[in-house]
């Protein structure tokens, strides 16, 4: 891997979408996840086509000896595999196992982004009012540019998600757009 000397390019971060949906609030999350998956699948496809790094940042289901392949296999073996299959990592995807809400907390993500020369992250996945919000804040304090496609993030509580998106935009300088408005080629040029 070639180390970049400047952090200007984009990276797509897919948060907690490799999921078994057997947790508290899953029934509230599932309808939103079903709406998001086709949009996210297209966003992932466009990122890959534009040669933008796709990084999956995922909870480990409390299985501390697990690795990303095992997490994927576990999720695909559960009843909601139809939500995983369209967005599954390919051989070029990168994977970060996270323990808490933010994708940055106690993970190597900041270093990985630096290695990739990525200064602009596109946050997608779930849950808007939790992991997306906390990850956007952590990105902001690391001086990363953030875009959040509102139709590529799933929610448990829509009213909290609306407030979270407004906070990300107003307090953290995030660009809140639709997935179709994410132009990876433009982000690569402007950072």
N, CA, C and O of each residue as an XYZ file, in Angstrom:
764
protein
N       0.839     -1.162      0.000
C       0.000      0.000      0.000
C       0.892      1.236      0.000
O       1.835      1.330      0.785
N       0.591      2.169     -0.875
C       1.339      3.407     -0.976
C       0.827      4.409      0.043
O      -0.376      4.665      0.097
N       1.703      4.977      0.847
C       1.306      5.975      1.840
C       1.175      7.323      1.165
O       2.053      7.736      0.407
N       0.079      8.006      1.441
C      -0.154      9.330      0.880
C       0.501     10.390      1.754
O       0.584     10.240      2.973
N       0.965     11.469      1.116
C       1.536     12.566      1.881
C       0.506     13.637      2.179
O       0.752     14.506      3.015
N      -0.640     13.598      1.519
C      -1.695     14.569      1.809
C      -3.019     13.839      1.943
O      -3.295     12.873      1.233
N      -3.824     14.322      2.864
C      -5.108     13.682      3.119
C      -6.212     14.487      2.460
O      -6.816     15.357      3.088
N      -6.476     14.194      1.190
C      -7.502     14.949      0.481
C      -8.591     14.080     -0.120
O      -9.707     14.554     -0.333
N      -8.296     12.832     -0.394
C      -9.266     11.981     -1.082
C     -10.377     11.506     -0.169
O     -10.294     11.641      1.052
N     -11.425     10.944     -0.771
C     -12.549     10.436      0.020
C     -12.396      8.958      0.377
O     -11.621      8.224     -0.236
N     -13.156      8.553      1.382
C     -13.326      7.140      1.737
C     -14.776      6.972      2.168
O     -15.345      7.846      2.822
N     -15.361      5.851      1.798
C     -16.721      5.519      2.214
C     -16.630      4.611      3.434
O     -15.999      3.555      3.384
N     -17.261      5.024      4.526
C     -17.285      4.226      5.747
C     -18.685      3.632      5.894
O     -19.674      4.364      5.930
N     -18.766      2.309      5.979
C     -20.032      1.589      6.138
C     -20.074      1.082      7.571
O     -19.303      0.202      7.954
N     -20.983      1.646      8.359
C     -20.987      1.413      9.800
C     -22.057      0.399     10.214
O     -23.242      0.594      9.944
N     -21.640     -0.661     10.856
C     -22.506     -1.644     11.525
C     -23.571     -2.290     10.642
O     -24.622     -2.694     11.141
N     -23.320     -2.390      9.360
C     -24.303     -3.019      8.471
C     -24.153     -4.534      8.402
O     -25.066     -5.222      7.946
N     -23.015     -5.063      8.846
C     -22.871     -6.515      8.967
C     -23.483     -6.842     10.326
O     -22.811     -6.770     11.354
N     -24.752     -7.198     10.318
C     -25.543     -7.193     11.542
C     -26.436     -8.423     11.612
O     -26.979     -8.866     10.600
N     -26.580     -8.967     12.804
C     -27.453    -10.129     12.995
C     -28.897     -9.726     13.284
O     -29.806    -10.549     13.174
N     -29.106     -8.477     13.648
C     -30.438     -7.945     13.981
C     -31.143     -8.786     15.045
O     -32.353     -9.003     14.984
N     -30.369     -9.250     16.009
C     -30.977     -9.960     17.130
C     -30.691     -9.220     18.435
O     -30.495     -9.836     19.482
N     -30.672     -7.898     18.355
C     -30.363     -7.060     19.506
C     -31.575     -6.208     19.883
O     -32.555     -6.127     19.143
N     -31.480     -5.585     21.035
C     -32.523     -4.669     21.485
C     -32.722     -3.578     20.428
O     -31.743     -3.084     19.868
N     -33.930     -3.209     20.156
C     -34.306     -2.186     19.176
C     -34.222     -2.661     17.724
O     -34.466     -1.872     16.811
N     -33.885     -3.921     17.492
C     -33.773     -4.415     16.120
C     -35.090     -4.276     15.359
O     -35.092     -3.917     14.182
N     -36.190     -4.554     16.014
C     -37.493     -4.450     15.331
C     -37.792     -3.012     14.905
O     -38.450     -2.787     13.889
N     -37.310     -2.044     15.681
C     -37.481     -0.640     15.302
C     -36.523     -0.248     14.175
O     -36.841      0.618     13.359
N     -35.371     -0.873     14.133
C     -34.342     -0.559     13.139
C     -34.614     -1.206     11.775
O     -34.313     -0.610     10.741
N     -35.167     -2.394     11.765
C     -35.312     -3.162     10.524
C     -36.047     -2.431      9.397
O     -35.572     -2.483      8.262
N     -37.167     -1.757      9.632
C     -37.826     -1.071      8.501
C     -36.929     -0.014      7.852
O     -36.901      0.116      6.628
N     -36.205      0.731      8.667
C     -35.299      1.733      8.135
C     -34.136      1.079      7.393
O     -33.745      1.543      6.322
N     -33.584      0.007      7.954
C     -32.485     -0.710      7.302
C     -32.924     -1.236      5.933
O     -32.153     -1.186      4.976
N     -34.137     -1.730      5.839
C     -34.641     -2.230      4.550
C     -34.709     -1.125      3.497
O     -34.457     -1.381      2.319
N     -35.045      0.096      3.905
C     -35.073      1.226      2.963
C     -33.665      1.654      2.562
O     -33.432      2.070      1.427
N     -32.733      1.549      3.502
C     -31.370      2.026      3.280
C     -30.543      1.081      2.417
O     -29.740      1.547      1.610
N     -30.711     -0.217      2.559
C     -29.829     -1.189      1.901
C     -29.717     -0.985      0.387
O     -28.592     -0.987     -0.114
N     -30.796     -0.809     -0.374
C     -30.617     -0.606     -1.819
C     -29.858      0.685     -2.150
O     -29.062      0.718     -3.088
N     -30.108      1.735     -1.381
C     -29.408      3.005     -1.586
C     -27.933      2.826     -1.267
O     -27.069      3.293     -2.009
N     -27.650      2.155     -0.170
C     -26.272      1.925      0.244
C     -25.547      1.000     -0.737
O     -24.368      1.207     -1.026
N     -26.232      0.001     -1.241
C     -25.615     -0.902     -2.222
C     -25.161     -0.116     -3.451
O     -24.074     -0.354     -3.977
N     -25.984      0.808     -3.900
C     -25.616      1.646     -5.045
C     -24.438      2.560     -4.693
O     -23.523      2.730     -5.499
N     -24.459      3.143     -3.506
C     -23.367      4.020     -3.074
C     -22.049      3.248     -3.008
O     -21.014      3.747     -3.450
N     -22.085      2.049     -2.463
C     -20.883      1.198     -2.393
C     -20.389      0.884     -3.796
O     -19.190      0.957     -4.066
N     -21.303      0.536     -4.688
C     -20.934      0.230     -6.068
C     -20.264      1.438     -6.736
O     -19.248      1.290     -7.414
N     -20.830      2.617     -6.543
C     -20.251      3.830     -7.147
C     -18.881      4.143     -6.553
O     -17.985      4.582     -7.274
N     -18.706      3.924     -5.248
C     -17.398      4.145     -4.634
C     -16.365      3.185     -5.220
O     -15.258      3.592     -5.573
N     -16.731      1.925     -5.318
C     -15.803      0.932     -5.881
C     -15.451      1.269     -7.323
O     -14.291      1.174     -7.722
N     -16.452      1.661     -8.102
C     -16.217      2.020     -9.507
C     -15.280      3.224     -9.608
O     -14.499      3.327    -10.554
N     -15.355      4.133     -8.634
C     -14.496      5.326     -8.615
C     -13.162      5.073     -7.916
O     -12.367      5.996     -7.736
N     -12.917      3.820     -7.521
C     -11.700      3.421     -6.823
C     -11.512      4.171     -5.505
O     -10.392      4.496     -5.110
N     -12.625      4.433     -4.844
C     -12.620      5.049     -3.527
C     -12.600      3.917     -2.498
O     -13.371      2.966     -2.622
N     -11.745      4.000     -1.497
C     -11.714      2.942     -0.486
C     -13.073      2.801      0.215
O     -13.704      3.791      0.586
N     -13.497      1.563      0.384
C     -14.702      1.247      1.137
C     -14.236      0.544      2.405
O     -13.608     -0.514      2.360
N     -14.562      1.164      3.538
C     -14.116      0.644      4.829
C     -15.349      0.287      5.654
O     -16.185      1.143      5.944
N     -15.449     -0.969      6.020
C     -16.526     -1.429      6.899
C     -16.030     -1.297      8.328
O     -14.979     -1.833      8.680
N     -16.784     -0.586      9.148
C     -16.482     -0.453     10.575
C     -17.649     -1.091     11.309
O     -18.781     -0.615     11.224
N     -17.378     -2.146     12.012
C     -18.476     -2.958     12.522
C     -18.274     -3.401     13.955
O     -17.160     -3.692     14.390
N     -19.402     -3.444     14.688
C     -19.389     -4.051     16.014
C     -18.985     -5.514     15.865
O     -19.118     -6.101     14.792
N     -18.497     -6.085     16.944
C     -18.015     -7.470     16.890
C     -18.982     -8.461     17.519
O     -18.617     -9.615     17.738
N     -20.219     -8.035     17.817
C     -21.248     -8.889     18.438
C     -20.777     -9.452     19.773
O     -21.294    -10.474     20.223
N     -19.798     -8.800     20.419
C     -19.285     -9.294     21.694
C     -18.364    -10.492     21.559
O     -17.999    -11.112     22.558
N     -17.982    -10.827     20.323
C     -17.107    -11.979     20.067
C     -15.683    -11.472     19.862
O     -15.260    -11.258     18.726
N     -14.958    -11.283     20.924
C     -13.660    -10.630     20.843
C     -12.592    -11.424     20.111
O     -11.559    -10.859     19.753
N     -12.798    -12.687     19.881
C     -11.817    -13.467     19.117
C     -12.208    -13.551     17.645
O     -11.544    -14.230     16.861
N     -13.265    -12.874     17.277
C     -13.755    -12.977     15.902
C     -12.971    -12.062     14.954
O     -12.272    -11.144     15.384
N     -13.105    -12.334     13.684
C     -12.512    -11.518     12.635
C     -13.614    -11.182     11.636
O     -14.729    -11.692     11.740
N     -13.300    -10.320     10.668
C     -14.366     -9.832      9.791
C     -15.048    -10.947      8.991
O     -16.255    -10.878      8.757
N     -14.318    -11.948      8.578
C     -14.929    -13.055      7.841
C     -15.934    -13.817      8.695
O     -16.998    -14.211      8.219
N     -15.588    -14.014      9.940
C     -16.484    -14.706     10.863
C     -17.734    -13.869     11.148
O     -18.840    -14.402     11.226
N     -17.549    -12.551     11.302
C     -18.704    -11.668     11.522
C     -19.647    -11.716     10.324
O     -20.866    -11.775     10.487
N     -19.079    -11.689      9.128
C     -19.890    -11.758      7.913
C     -20.630    -13.089      7.827
O     -21.827    -13.115      7.542
N     -19.930    -14.185      8.069
C     -20.573    -15.508      8.033
C     -21.699    -15.619      9.053
O     -22.754    -16.180      8.757
N     -21.477    -15.086     10.251
C     -22.504    -15.123     11.299
C     -23.735    -14.352     10.858
O     -24.855    -14.842     11.002
N     -23.546    -13.155     10.324
C     -24.679    -12.332      9.880
C     -25.415    -12.980      8.712
O     -26.644    -12.942      8.655
N     -24.677    -13.568      7.790
C     -25.309    -14.211      6.626
C     -26.068    -15.481      7.002
O     -26.936    -15.927      6.253
N     -25.749    -16.060      8.148
C     -26.429    -17.283      8.598
C     -27.703    -16.986      9.390
O     -28.412    -17.911      9.785
N     -27.993    -15.732      9.619
C     -29.156    -15.334     10.417
C     -30.334    -14.978      9.509
O     -30.171    -14.882      8.293
N     -31.511    -14.785     10.089
C     -32.725    -14.554      9.301
C     -32.719    -13.325      8.383
O     -33.485    -13.289      7.420
N     -31.882    -12.322      8.653
C     -31.911    -11.104      7.844
C     -30.715    -10.999      6.896
O     -30.215     -9.907      6.629
N     -30.269    -12.141      6.396
C     -29.141    -12.166      5.460
C     -29.432    -11.358      4.201
O     -28.507    -10.882      3.543
N     -30.716    -11.200      3.861
C     -31.079    -10.415      2.679
C     -30.663     -8.952      2.820
O     -30.557     -8.244      1.819
N     -30.427     -8.490      4.045
C     -29.949     -7.126      4.258
C     -28.426     -7.035      4.178
O     -27.872     -5.944      4.043
N     -27.762     -8.165      4.260
C     -26.299     -8.188      4.241
C     -25.771     -8.441      2.827
O     -24.822     -7.795      2.384
N     -26.384     -9.366      2.143
C     -25.881     -9.812      0.837
C     -25.645     -8.661     -0.157
O     -24.589     -8.637     -0.790
N     -26.568     -7.715     -0.325
C     -26.347     -6.657     -1.325
C     -25.205     -5.703     -0.989
O     -24.720     -4.991     -1.869
N     -24.773     -5.678      0.254
C     -23.754     -4.705      0.668
C     -22.508     -5.378      1.233
O     -21.684     -4.721      1.868
N     -22.370     -6.650      1.013
C     -21.263     -7.397      1.607
C     -19.917     -6.894      1.095
O     -19.808     -6.451     -0.049
N     -18.898     -6.964      1.941
C     -17.558     -6.547      1.532
C     -17.039     -7.402      0.386
O     -17.309     -8.601      0.322
N     -16.291     -6.773     -0.521
C     -15.617     -7.540     -1.560
C     -14.153     -7.715     -1.139
O     -13.773     -7.331     -0.033
N     -13.342     -8.291     -2.018
C     -11.955     -8.590     -1.665
C     -11.105     -7.341     -1.460
O     -10.064     -7.408     -0.806
N     -11.532     -6.197     -2.011
C     -10.777     -4.960     -1.848
C     -11.243     -4.120     -0.663
O     -10.601     -3.130     -0.312
N     -12.346     -4.508     -0.052
C     -12.869     -3.746      1.081
C     -11.951     -3.879      2.288
O     -11.306     -4.907      2.495
N     -11.913     -2.823      3.069
C     -11.143     -2.822      4.310
C     -12.128     -2.987      5.462
O     -13.317     -2.705      5.306
N     -11.645     -3.438      6.613
C     -12.539     -3.757      7.719
C     -11.898     -3.348      9.034
O     -10.739     -3.668      9.299
N     -12.662     -2.639      9.855
C     -12.222     -2.233     11.182
C     -13.264     -2.737     12.177
O     -14.450     -2.435     12.045
N     -12.824     -3.501     13.166
C     -13.724     -3.965     14.214
C     -13.761     -2.886     15.287
O     -12.720     -2.426     15.756
N     -14.976     -2.483     15.671
C     -15.115     -1.445     16.690
C     -15.814     -2.018     17.921
O     -16.521     -3.023     17.850
N     -15.595     -1.350     19.040
C     -16.157     -1.829     20.293
C     -17.280     -0.942     20.811
O     -18.152     -1.408     21.545
N     -17.265      0.322     20.438
C     -18.237      1.282     20.955
C     -18.870      2.033     19.784
O     -18.730      1.622     18.632
N     -19.549      3.103     20.071
C     -20.346      3.815     19.075
C     -19.521      4.436     17.957
O     -19.856      4.272     16.784
N     -18.465      5.135     18.292
C     -17.678      5.819     17.267
C     -16.758      4.849     16.536
O     -16.176      3.950     17.144
N     -16.633      5.042     15.234
C     -15.722      4.214     14.436
C     -14.265      4.516     14.753
O     -13.372      3.759     14.372
N     -14.022      5.627     15.454
C     -12.659      6.020     15.791
C     -12.224      5.535     17.170
O     -11.027      5.408     17.427
N     -13.170      5.266     18.054
C     -12.826      4.948     19.435
C     -12.064      3.629     19.525
O     -12.607      2.560     19.243
N     -10.787      3.726     19.926
C      -9.932      2.560     20.133
C      -9.809      1.671     18.882
O      -9.659      0.454     18.994
N      -9.872      2.286     17.697
C      -9.663      1.547     16.450
C      -8.499      2.192     15.688
O      -8.089      3.304     16.020
N      -7.969      1.513     14.681
C      -6.899      2.096     13.872
C      -7.419      2.942     12.704
O      -6.656      3.244     11.786
N      -8.696      3.330     12.718
C      -9.275      4.008     11.554
C      -8.563      5.311     11.200
O      -8.306      5.557     10.022
N      -8.239      6.145     12.172
C      -7.581      7.419     11.861
C      -6.259      7.173     11.128
O      -5.941      7.857     10.156
N      -5.502      6.198     11.605
C      -4.233      5.873     10.944
C      -4.482      5.308      9.537
O      -3.774      5.655      8.591
N      -5.478      4.448      9.410
C      -5.801      3.879      8.107
C      -6.178      4.975      7.111
O      -5.734      4.952      5.963
N      -6.988      5.925      7.542
C      -7.365      7.039      6.661
C      -6.141      7.838      6.248
O      -6.025      8.245      5.092
N      -5.225      8.065      7.186
C      -3.995      8.777      6.866
C      -3.189      7.993      5.831
O      -2.688      8.565      4.863
N      -3.067      6.682      6.040
C      -2.340      5.828      5.087
C      -2.945      5.907      3.689
O      -2.228      5.896      2.687
N      -4.267      5.987      3.637
C      -4.968      6.028      2.354
C      -5.002      7.429      1.748
O      -5.388      7.589      0.591
N      -4.608      8.428      2.501
C      -4.690      9.805      2.031
C      -6.117     10.307      1.982
O      -6.454     11.152      1.153
N      -6.950      9.795      2.857
C      -8.371     10.165      2.866
C      -8.618     11.245      3.903
O      -8.471     11.010      5.102
N      -8.993     12.423      3.441
C      -9.308     13.534      4.327
C     -10.786     13.861      4.348
O     -11.222     14.761      5.065
N     -11.556     13.129      3.560
C     -13.009     13.356      3.484
C     -13.690     11.997      3.603
O     -13.468     11.111      2.778
N     -14.513     11.838      4.626
C     -15.200     10.566      4.789
C     -16.694     10.729      4.540
O     -17.304     11.741      4.885
N     -17.252      9.701      3.932
C     -18.685      9.615      3.713
C     -19.185      8.553      4.682
O     -18.855      7.374      4.556
N     -19.989      8.988      5.653
C     -20.495      8.075      6.678
C     -21.837      7.506      6.259
O     -22.754      8.250      5.912
N     -21.950      6.196      6.293
C     -23.191      5.516      5.923
C     -23.419      4.374      6.905
O     -22.520      4.007      7.662
N     -24.622      3.818      6.887
C     -24.897      2.651      7.732
C     -25.899      2.933      8.821
O     -26.912      3.596      8.599
N     -25.605      2.417     10.015
C     -26.559      2.554     11.106
C     -25.834      2.686     12.440
O     -24.747      2.135     12.613
N     -26.392      3.370     13.325
C     -27.669      4.035     13.481
C     -27.399      5.547     13.487
O     -26.475      6.011     14.156
N     -28.196      6.300     12.750
C     -27.981      7.736     12.572
C     -27.783      8.461     13.891
O     -26.824      9.215     14.058
N     -28.693      8.232     14.825
C     -28.687      8.983     16.081
C     -27.723      8.409     17.117
O     -27.679      8.878     18.254
N     -26.968      7.417     16.732
C     -25.976      6.848     17.646
C     -24.610      6.812     16.959
O     -23.863      7.788     17.029
N     -24.280      5.730     16.313
C     -22.934      5.531     15.768
C     -22.564      6.541     14.679
O     -21.414      6.974     14.609
N     -23.504      6.914     13.845
C     -23.199      7.900     12.797
C     -22.882      9.243     13.453
O     -21.888      9.884     13.112
N     -23.725      9.666     14.391
C     -23.531     10.943     15.079
C     -22.187     10.991     15.808
O     -21.434     11.951     15.649
N     -21.880      9.966     16.604
C     -20.637      9.972     17.374
C     -19.414      9.883     16.458
O     -18.373     10.470     16.754
N     -19.538      9.158     15.359
C     -18.428      9.060     14.407
C     -18.202     10.392     13.703
O     -17.061     10.776     13.449
N     -19.290     11.099     13.385
C     -19.163     12.415     12.752
C     -18.465     13.398     13.692
O     -17.630     14.191     13.258
N     -18.808     13.344     14.970
C     -18.156     14.226     15.947
C     -16.667     13.903     16.038
O     -15.829     14.804     16.017
N     -16.344     12.624     16.137
C     -14.932     12.237     16.224
C     -14.169     12.598     14.945
O     -12.993     12.955     15.013
N     -14.808     12.511     13.805
C     -14.165     12.925     12.550
C     -13.929     14.430     12.556
O     -12.869     14.902     12.145
N     -14.916     15.173     13.020
C     -14.810     16.634     13.079
C     -13.626     17.066     13.947
O     -12.860     17.946     13.556
N     -13.473     16.453     15.118
C     -12.365     16.873     15.984
C     -11.010     16.413     15.440
O      -9.966     16.857     15.919
N     -11.023     15.530     14.443
C      -9.791     15.105     13.773
C      -9.563     15.895     12.485
O      -8.669     15.566     11.705
N     -10.359     16.924     12.261
C     -10.241     17.808     11.099
C     -10.470     17.096      9.773
O      -9.877     17.449      8.754
N     -11.337     16.092      9.800
C     -11.733     15.415      8.571
C     -13.013     16.059      8.047
O     -13.872     16.466      8.830
N     -13.139     16.151      6.744
C     -14.393     16.586      6.142
C     -15.355     15.407      6.164
O     -14.950     14.262      5.963
N     -16.633     15.691      6.409
C     -17.627     14.636      6.559
C     -18.829     14.922      5.667
O     -19.330     16.045      5.613
N     -19.275     13.891      4.973
C     -20.540     13.912      4.243
C     -21.391     12.781      4.786
O     -20.899     11.675      5.009
N     -22.670     13.060      4.999
C     -23.607     12.040      5.447
C     -24.785     12.013      4.480
O     -25.579     12.953      4.454
N     -24.912     10.952      3.684
C     -26.085     10.820      2.822
C     -27.279     10.352      3.664
O     -27.313      9.217      4.140
N     -28.248     11.244      3.836
C     -29.365     10.992      4.769
C     -30.181      9.764      4.410
O     -30.815      9.171      5.283
N     -30.179      9.368      3.138
C     -30.944      8.190      2.729
C     -30.098      6.914      2.742
O     -30.568      5.849      2.341
N     -28.847      7.026      3.205
C     -27.968      5.857      3.311
C     -27.584      5.596      4.767
O     -26.602      4.912      5.054
N     -28.387      6.160      5.681
C     -28.201      5.906      7.109
C     -29.541      5.476      7.700
O     -30.572      6.105      7.461
N     -29.506      4.410      8.462
C     -30.725      3.851      9.065
C     -30.894      4.396     10.480
O     -29.937      4.830     11.122
N     -32.141      4.360     10.943
C     -32.462      4.946     12.228
C     -33.383      4.053     13.050
O     -34.142      3.246     12.513
N     -33.297      4.218     14.348
C     -34.241      3.567     15.254
C     -35.373      4.529     15.589
O     -36.547      4.160     15.573
N     -34.997      5.773     15.894
C     -35.965      6.802     16.275
C     -35.865      7.957     15.282
O     -34.956      8.779     15.401
N     -36.769      8.045     14.307
C     -36.676      9.076     13.257
C     -36.544     10.501     13.769
O     -35.805     11.294     13.184
N     -37.242     10.848     14.849
C     -37.156     12.222     15.348
C     -35.764     12.525     15.904
O     -35.281     13.649     15.772
N     -35.120     11.545     16.518
C     -33.758     11.729     16.998
C     -32.770     11.772     15.835
O     -31.782     12.504     15.878
N     -33.041     10.991     14.808
C     -32.181     10.994     13.620
C     -32.217     12.351     12.936
O     -31.181     12.856     12.502
N     -33.397     12.943     12.836
C     -33.522     14.277     12.235
C     -32.700     15.288     13.026
O     -31.984     16.103     12.443
N     -32.801     15.238     14.340
C     -32.021     16.139     15.191
C     -30.528     15.865     15.044
O     -29.729     16.801     15.003
N     -30.147     14.599     14.963
C     -28.730     14.234     14.822
C     -28.162     14.766     13.514
O     -27.054     15.303     13.491
N     -28.909     14.622     12.431
C     -28.442     15.137     11.135
C     -28.274     16.654     11.187
O     -27.311     17.197     10.646
N     -29.203     17.324     11.831
C     -29.110     18.779     11.967
C     -27.879     19.158     12.799
O     -27.174     20.109     12.465
N     -27.623     18.417     13.878
C     -26.433     18.683     14.696
C     -25.156     18.464     13.899
O     -24.225     19.266     13.978
N     -25.111     17.369     13.124
C     -23.909     17.095     12.324
C     -23.656     18.229     11.346
O     -22.515     18.653     11.157
N     -24.717     18.716     10.729
C     -24.587     19.780      9.738
C     -24.200     21.107     10.402
O     -23.255     21.768      9.973
N     -24.925     21.482     11.435
C     -24.722     22.787     12.066
C     -23.485     22.828     12.958
O     -22.689     23.763     12.863
N     -23.312     21.842     13.812
C     -22.247     21.901     14.812
C     -20.929     21.289     14.357
O     -19.873     21.610     14.902
N     -20.985     20.410     13.360
C     -19.768     19.702     12.958
C     -19.366     19.990     11.513
O     -18.362     19.467     11.029
N     -20.151     20.821     10.827
C     -19.812     21.186      9.459
C     -19.984     20.069      8.445
O     -19.432     20.143      7.348
N     -20.738     19.037      8.793
C     -20.950     17.926      7.859
C     -21.860     18.374      6.713
O     -22.762     19.192      6.894
N     -21.599     17.820      5.545
C     -22.510     18.002      4.413
C     -23.541     16.891      4.509
O     -23.191     15.713      4.443
N     -24.805     17.253      4.662
C     -25.888     16.275      4.697
C     -26.607     16.387      3.364
O     -27.193     17.419      3.037
N     -26.549     15.290      2.594
C     -27.047     15.273      1.217
C     -27.799     13.963      0.982
O     -27.959     13.161      1.902
N     -28.254     13.751     -0.242
C     -28.773     12.437     -0.615
C     -27.616     11.617     -1.174
O     -26.586     12.172     -1.556
N     -27.781     10.323     -1.221
C     -26.730      9.449     -1.749
C     -26.417      9.793     -3.205
O     -25.260      9.736     -3.621
N     -27.431     10.145     -3.970
C     -27.194     10.497     -5.378
C     -26.350     11.749     -5.519
O     -25.688     11.938     -6.539
N     -26.364     12.607     -4.508
C     -25.569     13.836     -4.556
C     -24.105     13.604     -4.199
O     -23.284     14.505     -4.374
N     -23.765     12.428     -3.708
C     -22.367     12.124     -3.397
C     -21.638     11.870     -4.708
O     -21.915     10.899     -5.413
N     -20.703     12.757     -5.020
C     -19.918     12.668     -6.251
C     -18.476     12.346     -5.858
O     -17.697     13.237     -5.519
N     -18.137     11.062     -5.910
C     -16.816     10.639     -5.451
C     -15.688     11.269     -6.275
O     -14.631     11.580     -5.727
N     -15.893     11.457     -7.555
C     -14.852     12.077     -8.382
C     -14.609     13.522     -7.939
O     -13.462     13.963     -7.871
N     -15.662     14.246     -7.643
C     -15.523     15.628     -7.178
C     -14.860     15.671     -5.806
O     -14.008     16.521     -5.550
N     -15.256     14.748     -4.921
C     -14.643     14.705     -3.586
C     -13.149     14.401     -3.679
O     -12.365     14.892     -2.867
N     -12.754     13.595     -4.663
C     -11.340     13.258     -4.840
C     -10.548     14.492     -5.227
O      -9.372     14.608     -4.879
N     -11.176     15.415     -5.943
C     -10.493     16.629     -6.386
C     -10.476     17.714     -5.312
O      -9.501     18.456     -5.184
N     -11.561     17.801     -4.543
C     -11.697     18.901     -3.594
C     -11.366     18.530     -2.166
O     -11.114     19.408     -1.340
N     -11.361     17.224     -1.859
C     -11.063     16.803     -0.498
C     -12.228     16.917      0.424
O     -12.113     16.593      1.607
